[in-house]
Amino acid sequence: MPKSPIRKLVPFAETAKKAGKKVYHLNIGQPDISTPKVALDAIHNFSDKVVEYSHSAGFESYRKGLANYYQNIGIDVDYTDLMVTTGGSEALLFALNSCLDNGEEVIIPEPFYANYNGFSTSAGVKVKPIATSIDDGFALPAIAEFEKLITPKTKAILICNPGNPTGYLYSKEELETLRNIVIKHDLFLIADEVYREFAYDGHIHHSVLNIDGLTEHAIVIDSTSKRYSMCGVRVGCIISKNKALMATALKFAQARLSPPTFGQIAGEAALKTDASYFKQVSAEYVSRRDLLVEGLNKIEGVICPKPKGAFYAIAQLPVDDAEKFAQWILEDFDLNGETIMVAPAAGFYSTPNKGINQVRIAYVLNKEALQKSIDILAAALRVYPGRIL
Ligand SMILES: Cc1ncc(COP(=O)(O)O)c(C=O)c1O
């Protein structure tokens, strides 16, 4: 199992904190945004005498509520097309385990959410990365590049839309390009859409469930973690109209018995969240993103494309090795007693030596903390011994 690049430097952050430094956590997608009150109230008001298992696919009332949520945003799914999971994480595991046998291959545009490596390892699946570049903001590679990677063992393409760690948002045309590839080669298209609500600047998020011709091919991974800023409730879902696929996923679901009961209670209540919540949260992320991207690009030698969605940015730093730098800034640097923790981006690539001068920054902290973090990064880069001029 590969180590998570998001958490591997935690011991250095702990040591820095024990030494009295304040550490701004830009390494992890844990937002500081409040969870909707309706969800918290539902947990507080729980009055059953026993905390029971639920159906392996989740409470029927919750599945029906989820189907209604999708229908309201123009995605036509029935509650029998979805299954509640323990976070989007388990939905990813179910998807990989259900679509691919041991030794088969999944193509993933890189850089990608680092835990795809871990989930693939756990499912015995081989990741075939397809390179995207910081130079064009991580756009989808040409169809010919995909075709070069397809072998008889290729069974799926996995995308993250909007992307973690790139913030890239796929256009409808790009999704149609992917549709043509998956139909031609009879593959699954697994789309991780856990950041669906976070599409900025008037850009529209397109779900693979709304791309014609993909009924048997499309699988969506979803989660309540980021949508309602309730990562700890551990509730997500897997959606597909492919009945055989869902029947297989149900076997995995039955083996683990049930998704979390309290999480589902919170998830079901959260469906009542007012639309104004998302507007407010989205506006907050946009202003954080603008502050961060502008601030980073002003630092000499730093390149940071502007993300169109999610709440992460990849920044290229003028350093020899971003992981060494990320460790150094925790161990040996502070600005007035404060420092930052970032995620070295190499762990978001599966091609060796790629992304070694990049970091992922999550803009999940308030603007004051973000501004301080930018100042710390700029000051650190001025004195870092491994700086490349
Ligand atoms: C792209 C992506 N997919 C899936 C997940 C898993 O989230 P969870 O298991 O909390 O739903 C995350 C978490 O950060 C993520 O960024």
Ligand as a Chemical Component Dictionary entry (heavy atoms), coordinates in Angstrom:
data_LIG
# 
_chem_comp.id                   LIG 
_chem_comp.type                 NON-POLYMER 
_chem_comp.pdbx_formal_charge   0 
_chem_comp.three_letter_code    LIG 
# 
loop_
_chem_comp_atom.comp_id 
_chem_comp_atom.atom_id 
_chem_comp_atom.alt_atom_id 
_chem_comp_atom.type_symbol 
_chem_comp_atom.charge 
_chem_comp_atom.model_Cartn_x 
_chem_comp_atom.model_Cartn_y 
_chem_comp_atom.model_Cartn_z 
_chem_comp_atom.pdbx_ordinal 
LIG C1 C1 C 0 -11.918 13.168 -5.166 1  
LIG C2 C2 C 0 -12.341 12.519 -3.906 2  
LIG N1 N1 N 0 -13.041 11.388 -3.973 3  
LIG C3 C3 C 0 -13.428 10.744 -2.871 4  
LIG C4 C4 C 0 -13.107 11.231 -1.630 5  
LIG C5 C5 C 0 -13.542 10.453 -0.457 6  
LIG O1 O1 O 0 -14.335 11.156 0.391  7  
LIG P1 P1 P 0 -15.284 10.504 1.481  8  
LIG O2 O2 O 0 -14.882 9.087  1.678  9  
LIG O3 O3 O 0 -15.101 11.345 2.696  10 
LIG O4 O4 O 0 -16.638 10.624 0.908  11 
LIG C6 C6 C 0 -12.380 12.415 -1.497 12 
LIG C7 C7 C 0 -11.981 12.948 -0.190 13 
LIG O5 O5 O 0 -11.269 13.896 -0.051 14 
LIG C8 C8 C 0 -11.979 13.069 -2.679 15 
LIG O6 O6 O 0 -11.281 14.203 -2.646 16 
# 
loop_
_chem_comp_bond.comp_id 
_chem_comp_bond.atom_id_1 
_chem_comp_bond.atom_id_2 
_chem_comp_bond.value_order 
_chem_comp_bond.pdbx_ordinal 
LIG C1 C2 SING 1  
LIG C2 N1 SING 2  
LIG C2 C8 DOUB 3  
LIG N1 C3 DOUB 4  
LIG C3 C4 SING 5  
LIG C4 C5 SING 6  
LIG C4 C6 DOUB 7  
LIG C5 O1 SING 8  
LIG O1 P1 SING 9  
LIG P1 O2 DOUB 10 
LIG P1 O3 SING 11 
LIG P1 O4 SING 12 
LIG C6 C7 SING 13 
LIG C6 C8 SING 14 
LIG C7 O5 DOUB 15 
LIG C8 O6 SING 16 
# 
